Amino acid sequence: MGPGVREPTTTVTVNGARLVANLDARVTLLDALRDRFGLTGTKKGCDQGTCGSCTVLVDGRRVLSCLTLFAQCDGRQVTTIEGLADHPLRAAFIKHDAFQCGYCTPGQIVSAAALIREGRAGRDEDIREYMSGNLCRCGAYPRILAAIREVASGAHA
């Protein structure tokens, strides 16, 4: 920004904590989370919105944080993988070995948590469809599906 122009003050609630920052209006939510606030669980994969590694929830809806500006989240609630520390999907992913390199896992879990909450995990075809924006280069899709199916059915207890 030019001389005398201030960056906008943005207030975001992330995982229940109120965070305030004056960042350049071009800073993405992903970069703010990782670089400014130290929440490195959300991964930077393609940085083009095609892999889903950076998926977070904004007001309960899945968004690609690499394509979302931090300033757009002013006054909103953001949930990252760190905010899902106690979610049963984490244990189900471990139980079903639903990750290999683990890089896509945070985005997969965040997206799956929303998918289950939205009631879209009734059929395997629905799970595949609504998780299609989250890519896994290791090919752990059958295991990811099994973990989501288990949690959605309530069998994780």
Summary of the structure (lengths in Angstrom):
residues: 157
radius of gyration: 16.2
end to end distance: 52.0
largest distance: 58.5
contacts: 492
relative contact order: 0.16
helix: 36%
strand: 16%
